[in-house]
Structure formats: C-alpha cells, structure tokens
Amino acid sequence: MFKNYLKTAWRSIVRNKAFSLINITGLSIGMAASLLVFIVVQYELSYDKFQPNYNRIYRVVTQDKFDKDITYNAGIPVPALKALRAEFPHIQFGALESAYGSQITVPSGKNETGNKFIVETGLFFIEPQLFEVFSYQWLTGSPASLKDPNNVVLDEKTATKYFGSWQEAMGKTVLLDNTVPLKVNGILKNVPANSDLPLSVLVSYETLKQNGGAYNHFETWNTTSSNFNIMALLPANVKMDDINRALLQFSRDQYKPLQSNSIKTNFLQPLSSFHFDRRFASFGDHVTSKSTLLTLSLIGIFIILMACVNFINLATALSVNRSKEVGIRKVLGGNRSQLFGQVMTETAVIVCLSILVSLGIAWMMLPYIKHIASIQEQLSLFTLQTVVMVVSIGIIVTLLAGLYPSFVLSKYNPITALKNKMASAGVRGVSLRRGLVIMQFTISQVLIIATAVAISQMNFISKAELGFNKEGVLILNGKSDSISLSKQTAFKQQLLQIPGVQSVSFNNDAPSSDNLWSTNFGYNHQPDEKFQISLKFTDADYVKTFGLQLIGGRIPVESDTMRELMINETLVKDLGIKDPNEVIGKTIRIGRDQWYPIVGVVKDFKTSSLREDIKPVVITTRKKFYYCTGIKIRTQQLAGTQAAIQKTWEQFYPEYAYSPQFFDENIARFYQQEEQLSLLYKIFAGLAIFISCLGLYGLVSFMAVQKTKEVGIRKVLGASVTSLLQLFSKEFTVLIIVSFFIAVPVAWYMMHSWLNNFAYRIPLSIWFFITAIAGSVVIAWITVGYKAIRAALANPVKALRSE
C-alpha cells in the first residue's frame, strides 16, 4: 500500500511540475532560512555552557547610584578581593585583570627588535585560584604555573603563532610591553570560540602586583576599574539571592566610610548573562541582545509558516483538478483514510525533497550568515542539534501543510467529482485561505516597515552631527612610558614634516569611545557633585586634530607646574549654569586632586555611541596618560601619507608594533550589531515578500478555478479584460488592506522598542507605513496580474460546455 502511495505521489508531482516547483521552492527557502536562524540562535545561546559549573559561576560587579543616574561597572576595587575572601570563606573566588592592546615581543634572530604582536583581547593577569572557578584543559603545565611572578601561560593557537608549535614555546621568554620579561610555563588547550572569556595570553597575577603602576592597578577602595574582575563559584546549596543580600551589607560596611557621592553596591552577575547584559563589559567584546535573538527566532518561525501557507493554498487549488481521480478511487472502494494517507504521502515526499534542497541552500549560505553574525567559529550543519531540528521541521511542516488538503480531498462527493463539477459546487475553506494570506502579508509588511526604519536609523547615524571630525584621522596606540615620552616632541615634529599630515595630537582617547574614564569631582570649592564626569587627557592640538569647536575661553596650555581644564556644554548645563562664559576662571577638583582652573568650554560632541546621551566631560593635560596619537591626514594624499607615517613610527619606536586604526572605522564598530540586524531584516523581508508572492499565486490559482464559470458568463455578457482583472484585484486588495491594519501596531511597537535603544533617533514617520502598503500592493499586482490575465483571456465556451 505504501509503495503504491509513493508511486502515485511521484506521478502527481511530475504531472503538476509548475505547482510542485513552486511548493518545493517555497518550502526549501523557508526551511533553509529557519535552519540558518536556528544555527545562529543556538550558537549565541551556547556561550560558556561547556563549563561544568555553568549555573554556579558568577562575577562580582558594582552599581553606583547617583541622584539622577545609575551606573554599572563590571569591576570592583582591588582591596575587595581580600575582604570578600574574609567575609565569604565558603565561596571560591578568583581574580583576573584584562590588559587590552598590550604587546608581546617574541625574540627572533632575524629581527633585531623581535617579532611584535598586539593582543587586542585575550591577555589577562590571572590568579591560579581562577581555575578552581572555571575548568579548562591543559596540554602541559597546571594552575600552579601562574603562581610566581614573570610567568606566562599561552593557549595552543597563540603558542603556535609565536613559536611555530606549542611544544617549542615551553621554557621560552617573551617580553610584555617591552618592559616585563615572561617565561612560558604552561600551554592551555584552545578555549572554545563560544566563550566570553577568550583566554589566550595568561600572565601571573603576581606580575601585575609588581608592575601595578604601568597598568593602573591601584590597591585603593576609591578606584573601580572595569578591567579588574572577581569571579565566584558558589557552593551547590547556596543561592544567589542569599549572597546578594549579604553583599548589600558588605557594601555598606566597606564603602560608607569613603563618603562617596554615590551609593555603591556589589552584587552577583550570573555567567549565563555575561553574553547578553549590555550594562557590563564583555571580555570578548561580543554582547548579544536577547531581544534580537527572540526577533530572529520569531522571523524564522513565521517564514516557515508562510511556506506552509503556500503549500496549503496551492494544494487546495490543485485539488479541484484531481476531482475525477478522487471520484474513481471512491467508486472503486477507496475510503477516507486511504485518500488521507495518499495526500499525506505526497506532502511528505515534497517535504523530503524540500529538505534536501534546503540543506544545500543552508550549506551555501552558512559562510555568509557566519560573517553577518560576526561568528568566529566554524559552524556546522551536521550536528546532533541540527539533525533533530531538521527532522522536527520536516514532521511539523508535513503535518501543517498536509492535514488540511488531505481533509479537503477526502471529503469530496464521488458523483460530483466524476462529473468534474467541483468548481461549480464550490470548495470549502475560502475564509481559511484568505486568513492565511492575510497572515503572510501581515508578516511581510511588518518586515518591510522594520527594514525601512532600520535603514533610516542607520543612515541617520552615518550622517548625524557628531561635534567632531571623524574623517581622515589615523589613531596610533602605544605606551606612555618614560622612553616614549622623551621622544614625543621629536616624533610629532617629524610627522608634521610629512606633506599629507595636517596636525598631530597626543591623548589618552579619541572624542567618541566606549573606553570612558569616569570619576567624582567638585566644582568651585564646593562639596563633590552628585554625578560623575568623564576625563580626557590631551595636548593642546586635540581640538584642531579632531575638529572640536571652542565656544568660550581658550585651549589649556600644557605645563609641568600648572594644569588647566576645558569642559563641554553638557557639564556646564549639569552644573546649572546657562552662560558658558560664567564658568571661565572657576575651579574643579578631580577626585582627591588639587583645584584647577577652567580656561575653556567646547561645544558638545558625542562622547560614545548614539545609544547614549552625551556625558559631562573634563579635558586636561597629563603626559603620562598619552597612550594614543591622533593624526589628521589630507585624504587626497592618503596612501603615500600612511606609508610615511609608518616609516616615521618605526624610526622612533622600533620596539612597538605599528597598529594603525582610522577613527571613522572605530565609530562604525559602535553600530556593528545594528548594521547586522538591518541587513538581516533586508534578507528576511525579501524572503517574506517572495514567499508571499508565491502564496498570492496560490490564492489566485484557486480563485481562477473557483470562478471559471463566473468569468465565462461575464465574458459572454460582454465583460472586458480590465473589468475581469478588477474582479480578482478587489479580492487581494482587501486582503492587503486588512493585513496592513494588523501589521501597523505590531511594527510600531517592535520598532519603537528598538529605537528606544538610541538616545538620538529618528521619529516613526507615517511614511514608513505608507511605503509598506504601497510596496505590497505593487508587488501583489505584478504577481496576480499574470494569472488573472490568463483567466480573463480563457475561452468561455470551455468553461460553460458542461451546462
């Protein structure tokens, strides 16, 4: 029986090539899209789950509550480590401090200064106790390898990169930031890419203690750096809420004597939230929004549902043409269950073919999706989870797409079917099919609106007035040690001799950055204000190099004996002062430092991404914090100027790696995830429109069959092709309008929530919604036109001959 079902199913597929091709195309594209979404979402949700104690690992973080604001910090004051161990002896703590952008120099006989490697992320000063919290595999060595100062552990990949093989690395010496010699004392097996703790270079914590000043590692309760982190492993019978209550009292005891301008509290952040909580820094710089993953998951589900709707519409339209076959089967003794089984088998065959095609599409698209989603690890289609997903999709799609057509065919009256009068008798379920098409166009219009809003917001960001010049500014990162400082003046003068260089500035940071230095402050010999300021340390050419605008006073003059300050408009407003010139001559105390005069005010500039409001900023001079060199280049002479800058750098600082970055590219990285989401919206909106068009074709096919005699009678009575086109157009136009009114509130809520992530954003204009319905109508007209014209041009005699 089943063999007969298969033969009949295959004959039906071959006989109806056009319908079969449309079904397989829609289903395969829908399943491929859903499968790719599943792979990406599953990967993002898998971060750090390879840790055996995943549900018991936490990070101790900090909340600062001010009068008008609450800030969060992934770090904690350094002395808190000892205090926590004394207060909570039953909890295992381990400390690590990250050092971004540090340099490792590997001695080389061929290169006098050695091979230089910049470690952007992955270099940490680590306590051996951290390995009692986290579990990693060792190729050689053990946590004890990090017990003594000047020891380093490398992961397998980094050791191979530095020395050719990890076996060769053992016992060799490397130089950290040209000052600290480190002996390779262990090799760690590569940490999986789906980890928020990308360990690659592990320096002993004792080394940090001996070189604390060089890495701003201060043993004081007044300083909280996001680079210094304390991890905790809770006992199996201890709950996070109980420890958080105890940490509340711990915070009161430790921070109250400091008389801070905020209420400082420590609490636990679960490892499961490292990858999703934007309030805190992520070591791998790859924080993902759970709402984004939910949106992608829903889109994947809707895409596959739309493909199923197509199948149902096309199968029921085609069922009228199979009425004689059904009538013969019933006359020969076929019962409803056999007809039901036949149709379900045909559906299963089409679904199986679609799965094979979808796997091919997914395999080809996987590298592109990996790139779009910024996934570093090699993704695979053929994992246990993926196989289960594919089988589940196959079963669900077969049931969703096959049940209704099976039910329709099995209910046909054999006498009516044999007379081929199914069209005139009518086929039930028109309302259901219309409802399904409304659902399709609702999803399509939501995605069209979302795409239009996302594109407009990203265009707004790219063209927004930032308050500084981001074009043609090259950023060079280095160290501000005594050797570098002694060469700064000569280095700057040499750079200015290059024809393509307009100006040069030494500073600790660019105007817009996610690396803000914040501190408390006092104004004009008054007690500390109830909010914090962001600090920037720069020389006198910072304003000219980055194109800042001075609106009051003058630029601070660099001096060894006296420091002057410049502030931004936001700080002036936050101090309750209307005229910027009023603050000139007043004083500010930064932290517990001396009181310094304000000599200038700059026009507001965006201090970080447009997701956040402008921070109050103080700009001052301090050479020991000049980690960066900003170079303004004439863009017409870019290539030659870059080569000359590199040559000058290598002449003055041969011991440091030349690692240039353009400022505008750094700004673009702020919005990488939004750009990715915008691109995904475009892709899925395109797929939804395509699948909706297939669905419309199915509906029009059904309507053309159902209205065959009506069209014939109208033509006999003199109806024109245009009037017959209107007969079909009226139907789908109403459906699109209904779907539009459903889509509008959904799209408005979704995109309003998304835009709320930005402090600076576009308004949700009515034109986004008008564009969606206009685009849908035009696309639908094009889709329906072909089938409708064919129906209108058909010979009416053939439609009416049975009457």
C-alpha positions in Angstrom: 0.0 0.0 0.0 2.7 2.5 1.0 4.7 1.6 -2.2 1.6 2.4 -4.2 1.3 5.7 -2.3 4.8 6.6 -3.2 4.4 5.8 -6.9 1.2 7.8 -7.1 2.8 10.7 -5.2 5.7 10.8 -7.6 3.4 10.7 -10.6 1.3 13.6 -9.2 4.5 15.6 -8.6 5.8 15.0 -12.1 2.3 15.7 -13.7 2.0 19.0 -11.9 5.5 20.3 -12.5 4.7 24.0 -12.1 2.8 23.6 -8.8 5.4 21.1 -7.5 8.3 23.5 -8.3 6.5 26.4 -6.5 5.9 24.2 -3.5 9.4 22.9 -3.3 10.9 26.3 -3.8 8.8 27.9 -1.1 9.3 25.2 1.4 13.0 24.8 0.8 13.7 28.5 1.1 11.5 28.7 4.2 13.2 25.7 5.8 16.7 26.9 4.9 16.0 30.3 6.4 14.6 28.7 9.6 17.6 26.3 9.8 20.1 29.1 9.5 18.3 31.2 12.1 18.3 28.1 14.4 22.0 27.6 14.0 22.9 31.2 14.8 20.5 31.5 17.8 21.6 28.1 19.1 25.3 29.2 18.8 24.6 32.5 20.6 22.8 30.7 23.5 25.6 28.2 23.9 28.2 30.7 25.2 30.2 29.2 28.1 27.9 26.2 28.5 30.8 23.9 28.2 31.8 24.9 31.8 30.7 22.1 34.1 29.7 24.6 36.8 28.0 26.9 34.4 25.0 27.5 36.7 27.1 28.2 39.8 29.6 30.7 38.3 29.2 34.5 38.9 31.0 37.8 38.6 31.0 40.3 41.5 30.0 43.6 39.9 29.4 47.2 41.1 26.4 49.5 40.9 26.8 53.3 41.6 23.5 55.1 42.4 23.6 58.9 42.0 20.8 61.4 42.5 20.0 61.4 38.7 21.6 58.3 37.4 22.7 54.7 38.0 25.9 53.4 36.5 27.2 49.8 36.4 30.7 48.5 36.4 31.9 45.0 35.7 34.9 45.7 38.0 35.4 46.1 41.7 38.0 47.8 43.9 41.2 45.8 44.2 41.2 45.5 48.0 37.7 44.0 47.8 39.2 40.6 46.8 40.8 40.1 50.2 37.7 41.5 52.0 35.4 39.1 50.1 37.5 36.1 50.9 37.4 37.0 54.6 33.6 37.7 54.6 32.6 34.6 52.5 35.1 31.8 53.2 32.8 29.2 51.8 32.8 30.8 48.3 35.7 30.2 45.9 36.9 33.5 44.4 39.4 34.1 41.6 40.7 37.4 40.2 41.7 38.4 36.7 42.6 41.8 35.2 42.4 42.3 31.4 45.0 44.4 29.6 43.7 45.4 26.2 46.0 46.3 23.4 49.2 45.1 25.1 52.2 44.0 23.1 54.0 40.7 23.3 57.5 40.6 21.7 59.0 37.3 20.8 62.8 37.2 20.4 63.9 36.4 16.8 67.4 36.0 15.3 66.2 37.5 12.0 64.6 40.6 13.6 66.7 42.7 16.0 63.7 44.0 17.9 61.9 40.7 17.8 58.5 39.7 16.3 55.9 42.0 17.8 52.2 41.0 18.4 49.4 43.2 19.6 46.9 41.3 21.8 43.7 43.3 21.3 41.7 40.9 23.6 42.6 37.8 25.5 45.6 39.0 27.6 44.8 38.6 31.3 46.7 38.8 34.6 45.2 35.7 36.4 45.3 34.2 39.9 45.8 30.4 40.0 42.5 30.3 42.0 40.6 31.3 38.9 41.0 27.7 37.7 39.0 26.5 40.7 36.1 28.5 39.4 36.5 27.8 35.7 37.5 24.5 34.1 40.0 24.3 31.2 42.1 21.6 29.7 45.9 21.8 29.9 48.3 20.5 27.3 51.2 21.0 29.7 51.5 22.7 33.0 48.8 23.4 35.6 47.3 26.4 37.5 50.5 26.3 39.7 52.3 27.6 36.5 50.8 31.0 37.4 51.8 31.1 41.0 55.1 33.0 40.6 55.8 36.4 39.1 57.1 36.7 35.5 55.4 33.5 34.3 53.0 33.3 31.4 50.7 30.6 30.0 49.7 30.6 26.3 46.9 28.8 24.6 47.7 26.3 21.9 46.8 28.7 19.0 48.8 31.6 20.3 51.9 29.5 21.2 51.9 28.1 17.7 51.6 31.6 16.2 54.5 32.8 18.3 56.9 29.8 18.1 55.7 27.6 15.2 54.4 24.9 17.6 53.2 24.8 21.2 55.9 22.3 22.1 58.6 24.8 21.0 57.1 27.5 23.2 57.7 25.8 26.6 60.5 27.5 28.6 61.0 30.4 26.1 60.9 34.0 27.2 58.8 36.8 25.8 58.6 40.5 26.6 55.4 42.2 27.7 55.1 45.8 26.6 58.9 46.0 26.1 59.5 46.1 29.9 58.3 42.8 31.6 60.1 39.5 30.7 57.8 36.5 30.9 58.7 32.8 30.8 56.3 30.4 29.1 55.4 28.0 31.8 52.3 26.2 30.5 50.1 25.7 27.5 46.3 25.7 27.7 44.1 23.9 25.2 42.3 26.4 22.9 39.3 27.9 24.6 36.1 27.3 22.5 35.1 30.4 20.5 31.7 30.5 22.1 33.2 31.8 25.4 33.0 35.3 26.9 36.4 34.7 28.5 38.8 34.4 25.5 41.9 33.3 27.3 45.0 33.4 25.0 47.8 35.0 27.0 47.7 34.4 30.7 50.2 36.3 32.9 50.6 35.5 36.5 48.8 37.9 38.9 52.0 38.3 40.9 53.5 40.0 37.8 50.7 42.6 37.9 51.3 43.3 41.6 54.9 44.1 40.8 54.1 46.3 37.9 50.8 47.8 39.0 51.5 51.4 38.1 52.1 50.6 34.5 48.6 49.0 34.2 46.7 51.4 36.5 46.3 48.7 39.1 45.8 50.5 42.4 45.2 49.0 45.8 42.6 51.5 46.8 38.9 51.4 47.6 38.4 54.7 45.8 39.1 53.3 42.3 36.9 50.8 40.4 38.2 49.6 37.1 36.1 47.5 34.7 39.3 45.7 33.9 39.7 44.1 37.3 37.2 41.3 37.8 36.4 38.9 40.6 34.8 35.6 39.7 33.0 33.4 42.2 32.0 29.8 42.4 29.0 29.3 44.7 28.6 26.0 46.6 25.8 23.8 45.3 23.5 24.5 48.2 23.9 28.3 48.2 21.5 30.7 46.3 22.5 33.9 44.5 19.8 35.9 46.3 21.1 35.0 49.7 24.6 36.1 48.7 23.3 39.3 47.2 21.6 40.2 50.5 24.9 39.6 52.3 26.8 41.7 49.7 24.4 44.6 50.3 25.5 44.7 53.9 29.1 44.1 52.8 28.9 47.2 50.6 27.5 49.4 53.3 30.3 48.4 55.6 33.1 48.8 53.1 32.0 51.9 51.1 30.2 54.1 53.7 33.5 55.4 55.2 34.6 56.6 51.8 32.0 59.4 51.8 31.4 58.9 48.1 28.9 61.0 46.0 27.1 57.8 45.2 25.7 54.7 46.9 28.0 51.9 45.8 26.7 48.3 45.9 28.2 45.0 44.9 26.1 42.1 43.6 26.5 38.9 41.6 26.1 38.7 37.9 25.5 35.1 36.6 27.8 33.7 34.0 24.6 33.0 31.9 24.1 36.8 31.5 27.7 37.7 30.5 26.9 37.4 26.8 23.6 39.4 27.0 23.9 42.1 29.6 24.9 45.4 28.0 25.4 47.1 31.3 28.7 45.3 31.8 31.8 44.9 29.7 32.2 41.6 27.8 35.8 40.4 27.6 35.3 39.2 24.0 33.6 42.5 23.0 30.6 40.5 21.6 27.5 41.2 23.6 24.3 40.0 22.0 20.8 41.2 22.7 18.3 38.5 23.8 15.5 40.5 22.2 17.4 40.3 18.9 17.6 36.6 19.2 13.9 36.4 20.0 13.1 38.6 17.0 15.2 36.3 14.7 13.6 33.2 16.1 10.1 34.6 15.5 11.1 35.6 12.0 12.4 32.1 11.3 9.1 30.6 12.6 7.0 33.0 10.5 9.0 32.3 7.4 8.4 28.5 7.7 4.7 29.2 8.4 4.4 31.3 5.3 5.9 28.5 3.3 3.3 26.1 4.7 0.5 28.5 3.9 1.7 28.5 0.3 1.6 24.7 0.2 -2.0 24.7 1.6 -3.2 27.3 -0.9 -1.6 25.6 -3.9 -2.7 22.1 -2.8 -6.3 23.0 -2.3 -6.4 24.9 -5.6 -4.9 21.8 -7.3 -7.4 19.5 -5.6 -10.2 20.7 -7.9 -8.2 19.4 -10.9 -7.9 16.0 -9.1 -11.6 15.6 -8.6 -12.0 12.8 -11.1 -9.1 10.8 -9.6 -10.8 11.1 -6.2 -14.2 10.1 -7.6 -12.7 7.0 -9.2 -10.8 6.0 -6.1 -14.0 6.3 -4.0 -16.1 4.4 -6.5 -13.5 1.6 -6.5 -13.8 1.3 -2.8 -11.3 3.8 -1.5 -12.2 5.1 1.9 -11.4 8.5 3.5 -8.4 7.1 5.5 -6.8 5.8 2.3 -7.3 9.1 0.5 -5.9 10.9 3.6 -2.9 8.7 3.6 -2.3 9.3 -0.1 -2.3 13.1 0.2 -0.1 13.0 3.4 2.4 10.7 1.5 2.5 13.2 -1.4 3.1 16.0 1.1 5.9 14.0 2.9 7.6 13.4 -0.5 7.6 17.1 -1.3 8.8 18.0 2.2 11.6 15.5 1.9 12.7 16.9 -1.4 12.4 20.4 0.0 14.6 19.4 3.0 17.4 18.1 0.6 17.2 21.4 -1.3 17.1 23.5 1.9 20.2 21.7 3.2 22.0 22.6 0.0 20.9 26.3 0.3 21.8 26.4 4.0 25.3 24.9 3.3 26.0 27.5 0.6 24.7 30.4 2.8 26.3 29.4 6.1 29.6 31.3 5.4 27.7 34.5 4.6 25.5 34.1 7.7 28.6 33.5 9.8 30.1 36.7 8.5 26.9 38.7 9.0 26.5 37.5 12.6 30.3 38.0 13.4 30.7 34.4 14.4 34.4 33.4 14.5 34.0 29.7 15.0 33.4 27.3 12.1 29.6 26.5 12.1 28.4 23.1 11.1 25.1 21.9 9.6 25.6 18.4 10.7 25.4 18.4 14.5 23.1 16.5 16.7 21.0 19.6 17.4 20.8 20.5 13.7 19.7 16.9 12.8 17.0 17.0 15.4 15.9 20.4 14.2 15.7 19.3 10.6 13.7 16.2 11.5 11.4 18.3 13.7 10.9 20.8 10.9 10.1 18.0 8.4 7.5 16.4 10.7 5.9 19.8 11.6 5.8 21.1 8.0 4.3 17.8 6.8 1.5 18.0 9.4 0.9 21.7 8.9 1.0 21.6 5.1 -0.7 18.2 4.6 -3.5 17.9 7.0 -5.9 20.5 5.5 -5.5 19.4 1.8 -5.9 15.8 2.9 -9.1 16.7 4.8 -10.5 18.6 1.7 -9.8 15.9 -0.8 -11.1 13.0 1.4 -14.5 14.8 1.8 -15.2 15.1 -2.0 -18.6 13.6 -3.1 -17.7 10.9 -5.7 -20.7 11.6 -8.1 -19.9 15.4 -8.2 -16.2 14.6 -8.6 -16.8 12.2 -11.5 -18.9 14.9 -13.3 -16.0 17.3 -12.9 -18.3 19.8 -11.2 -16.2 20.6 -8.2 -15.6 24.1 -9.3 -19.3 24.9 -9.6 -20.1 23.0 -6.5 -17.5 25.1 -4.7 -14.7 24.1 -2.4 -14.9 25.0 1.3 -12.2 26.8 3.2 -12.0 30.1 1.3 -12.1 32.1 4.5 -9.3 30.0 6.0 -7.2 30.5 2.9 -7.8 34.2 2.9 -6.9 34.4 6.5 -3.6 32.6 5.8 -2.8 35.1 3.0 -3.6 37.9 5.4 -1.2 36.4 7.8 1.5 36.2 5.1 1.1 39.9 4.1 1.0 41.0 7.7 4.4 39.4 8.3 5.7 40.8 5.1 4.6 44.3 5.9 5.9 44.2 9.4 9.3 43.2 8.0 9.1 45.9 5.3 8.4 48.6 7.9 11.2 47.2 10.2 13.6 47.2 7.3 12.7 50.8 6.3 13.1 52.0 9.9 16.4 50.2 10.5 17.9 51.6 7.2 16.7 55.1 8.0 18.1 55.0 11.6 21.5 53.7 10.3 21.5 56.5 7.6 20.7 59.0 10.4 23.6 57.7 12.4 26.0 57.9 9.5 25.0 61.5 8.7 24.5 62.7 12.3 26.4 65.8 13.5 28.8 64.3 16.0 30.5 67.5 17.1 34.0 66.4 15.8 35.6 65.4 12.5 35.9 61.6 12.1 37.2 61.5 8.6 40.9 61.2 7.8 42.1 60.8 11.4 44.6 58.0 12.0 44.9 56.6 15.5 48.1 55.0 16.7 48.2 53.2 20.0 51.3 52.9 22.1 52.6 53.1 25.7 53.3 56.3 27.6 56.4 55.0 29.4 59.4 57.3 30.0 61.2 56.2 26.8 58.2 57.0 24.7 57.6 60.4 26.4 61.1 61.5 25.8 60.6 61.0 22.0 57.2 62.6 21.7 58.2 66.1 20.7 60.6 65.0 18.1 58.2 62.4 16.8 55.5 65.0 16.5 57.7 67.4 14.6 58.8 64.7 12.2 55.2 63.8 11.5 54.3 67.4 10.8 57.1 67.5 8.1 55.1 64.9 6.1 53.1 66.9 3.4 49.9 65.0 3.9 49.8 65.5 7.7 47.7 68.5 8.9 48.0 68.1 12.7 49.1 65.7 15.4 47.7 65.2 18.9 48.8 63.1 21.9 45.9 61.9 24.1 44.5 59.0 26.1 41.4 58.6 24.0 39.5 59.8 20.9 36.5 62.2 21.5 34.0 59.3 21.0 34.8 56.0 22.6 33.5 53.2 24.7 36.5 53.4 27.0 35.5 56.3 29.2 37.4 57.3 32.3 34.9 58.4 35.0 35.4 59.9 38.4 33.7 62.1 41.0 34.5 65.8 41.1 33.9 69.1 43.0 33.1 72.5 41.5 34.3 75.9 42.7 35.5 74.7 46.1 32.1 73.1 46.9 31.5 69.5 48.1 31.5 66.8 45.4 28.7 67.0 42.9 26.1 64.1 42.8 27.2 62.9 39.4 30.4 61.8 37.7 32.5 63.3 34.9 34.4 61.7 32.1 38.0 62.5 31.8 40.1 63.0 28.7 43.9 63.8 28.8 45.1 65.6 25.7 47.6 68.0 24.4 46.9 71.5 23.0 46.4 70.2 19.4 43.5 67.9 20.3 40.8 70.5 19.4 42.4 71.1 16.0 43.1 67.5 15.1 39.6 66.2 15.9 37.8 69.3 14.8 36.2 70.3 18.2 34.6 73.7 18.5 35.6 76.1 21.2 32.7 78.3 22.3 34.3 80.0 25.3 37.7 80.8 26.7 40.8 79.2 25.3 42.6 75.8 25.0 44.5 74.6 28.0 48.3 75.2 27.9 50.5 72.3 28.7 52.8 73.0 31.7 54.9 70.9 34.1 53.8 73.1 37.1 50.2 74.0 36.5 47.2 72.2 34.9 44.3 73.9 33.2 40.9 72.4 32.3 38.4 72.6 29.5 34.8 71.3 29.8 31.9 70.6 27.5 28.5 72.3 27.3 26.8 69.3 29.0 28.8 69.8 32.1 28.0 73.5 32.1 24.3 72.7 31.9 24.5 69.9 34.6 26.1 72.5 36.9 23.0 74.6 36.5 24.8 77.4 34.6 23.3 78.9 31.4 26.2 81.0 30.0 29.3 79.0 29.3 31.5 82.1 29.9 30.4 82.1 33.6 32.5 79.0 34.3 35.7 80.5 32.9 38.1 81.1 35.9 36.1 78.8 38.2 37.8 75.7 39.5 37.3 71.9 39.5 38.8 69.2 41.7 39.1 65.8 40.0 38.8 63.0 42.5 41.0 63.9 45.5 43.4 66.0 43.4 44.1 69.8 43.6 41.7 72.5 42.4 42.5 73.5 38.8 41.1 76.5 36.8 38.6 76.2 33.9 40.0 78.1 30.9 37.7 76.9 28.1 34.4 75.4 27.0 33.9 73.2 23.9 30.7 72.7 22.0 29.1 69.3 22.8 30.4 66.3 21.0 29.1 62.7 21.1 31.2 61.0 23.8 30.1 57.5 22.9 27.6 55.8 20.5 24.3 57.5 19.7 22.6 54.9 22.0 23.8 57.1 24.9 23.4 60.7 26.0 26.4 63.0 25.9 28.5 62.7 29.1 29.8 65.7 31.1 33.5 65.9 30.1 36.6 67.5 31.5 39.6 67.8 29.2 43.0 68.4 30.7 46.7 67.7 30.1 48.8 64.9 31.6 51.6 63.4 29.6 51.8 60.1 31.4 48.3 59.2 30.1 49.1 59.9 26.4 48.6 56.4 25.1 47.3 57.4 21.7 48.5 59.6 18.8 45.8 61.2 16.6 47.0 62.2 13.2 44.8 64.4 10.9 45.6 63.4 7.2 44.7 65.1 4.0 42.5 62.5 2.4 43.7 63.3 -1.1 47.2 62.0 -0.2 46.1 59.1 1.9 48.2 56.2 0.6 51.6 58.0 0.5 51.0 59.7 3.8 50.2 56.4 5.6 53.5 54.9 4.3 55.4 57.9 5.5 53.7 57.8 8.9 54.6 54.1 9.3 58.2 54.8 8.4 58.4 57.6 11.0 56.9 55.4 13.6 59.3 52.6 13.0 62.2 55.1 13.1 61.2 56.5 16.5 59.6 53.4 18.1 61.1 50.3 16.5 60.3 48.3 19.7 56.5 48.9 19.3 54.2 47.3 16.7 52.7 49.7 14.2 49.0 49.2 14.6 47.0 52.0 12.8 43.2 52.4 13.1 41.1 55.0 11.3 38.8 56.9 13.6 35.7 56.6 11.4 36.1 52.8 11.3 36.2 52.8 15.1 32.9 54.8 15.1 31.4 52.3 12.7 32.1 49.4 15.0 29.8 51.0 17.6 26.9 50.1 15.4 28.1 46.7 14.1 25.2 44.8 15.6 22.6 47.3 14.4 24.1 47.1 10.9 23.9 43.3 11.1 20.3 43.4 12.2 19.4 45.9 9.5 21.0 43.5 6.9 19.1 40.5 8.3 15.8 42.5 8.2 16.5 43.2 4.5 17.2 39.5 3.8 14.2 38.2 5.6 11.9 40.9 4.3 13.0 39.9 0.8 12.2 36.2 1.6 8.9 37.1 3.1 7.9 39.1 0.1 9.0 36.3 -2.3 7.1 33.6 -0.3 4.0 35.9 0.0 4.0 36.3 -3.8 4.0 32.5 -4.1 1.1 32.5 -1.7 -0.8 35.1 -3.7 -0.2 33.0 -6.8 -1.7 30.0 -5.0 -4.8 32.1 -4.0 -5.3 33.5 -7.5 -4.9 29.9 -8.9 -7.7 28.8 -6.5 -9.8 31.8 -7.4 -9.3 31.2 -11.1 -10.6 27.6 -10.8 -13.4 28.5 -8.5 -14.6 31.4 -10.7 -14.2 29.6 -14.0 -17.9 29.7 -14.8 -18.4 33.1 -13.4 -15.7 34.5 -15.6 -17.2 32.6 -18.6 -20.7 34.1 -18.0 -19.3 37.6 -17.6 -17.4 37.3 -20.8 -20.4 36.1 -22.7 -22.3 39.1 -21.3 -19.7 41.4 -22.7 -17.2 42.0 -19.8 -13.8 43.4 -20.8 -10.4 42.0 -19.7 -10.0 45.1 -17.5 -13.2 44.5 -15.6 -12.3 40.9 -15.1 -8.9 41.9 -13.7 -10.7 44.1 -11.2 -12.7 41.1 -10.2 -9.5 39.5 -9.0 -7.9 42.7 -7.8 -10.7 43.6 -5.5 -10.2 40.4 -3.6 -6.4 40.7 -2.9 -6.5 44.5 -2.4 -9.0 44.0 0.5 -6.7 41.3 1.9 -3.6 43.6 1.8 -5.5 46.4 3.5 -6.7 44.1 6.3 -3.2 42.8 6.8 -1.8 46.4 6.8 -4.1 47.4 9.7 -2.9 44.3 11.6 0.8 45.0 10.8 0.9 48.6 11.8 0.5 48.3 15.6 2.9 45.3 15.6 5.6 47.0 13.6 5.1 50.3 15.5 5.6 48.5 18.9 8.6 46.5 17.7 10.5 49.4 16.1 9.6 51.9 18.8 11.2 49.5 21.3 14.2 49.1 19.1 14.6 52.8 18.6 14.4 53.3 22.3 17.9 51.8 22.5 19.2 55.1 20.9 19.4 58.4 22.8 19.4 60.0 19.3 16.9 58.5 16.9 14.6 59.2 14.0 10.8 59.7 14.5 8.5 56.9 13.4 7.1 58.7 10.4 3.8 57.8 8.7 5.8 57.4 5.5 7.3 54.1 6.7 3.8 52.6 6.9 2.6 54.2 3.6 5.7 52.8 1.9 4.9 49.3 3.2 1.3 49.2 1.9 2.2 50.8 -1.4 5.1 48.4 -1.9 2.9 45.4 -1.0 0.1 46.5 -3.4 2.5 47.0 -6.3 4.2 43.6 -5.7 0.9 41.9 -5.4 -0.5 43.4 -8.6 2.5 42.2 -10.5 2.1 38.7 -9.0 -1.6 38.5 -9.6 -1.6 40.1 -13.0 -0.2 37.1 -14.8 -2.6 34.6 -13.5 -5.6 36.9 -13.7 -5.0 37.9 -17.3 -4.7 34.2 -18.3 -8.1 33.5 -16.6 -9.6 36.6 -18.3 -8.4 35.5 -21.7 -9.6 31.9 -21.5 -12.3 30.7 -23.9 -15.7 31.0 -22.2 -17.1 28.1 -24.2 -14.8 25.6 -22.5 -15.9 26.9 -19.1 -19.6 26.6 -19.8 -19.8 23.5 -22.0 -20.9 21.2 -19.2 -24.0 23.3 -18.7 
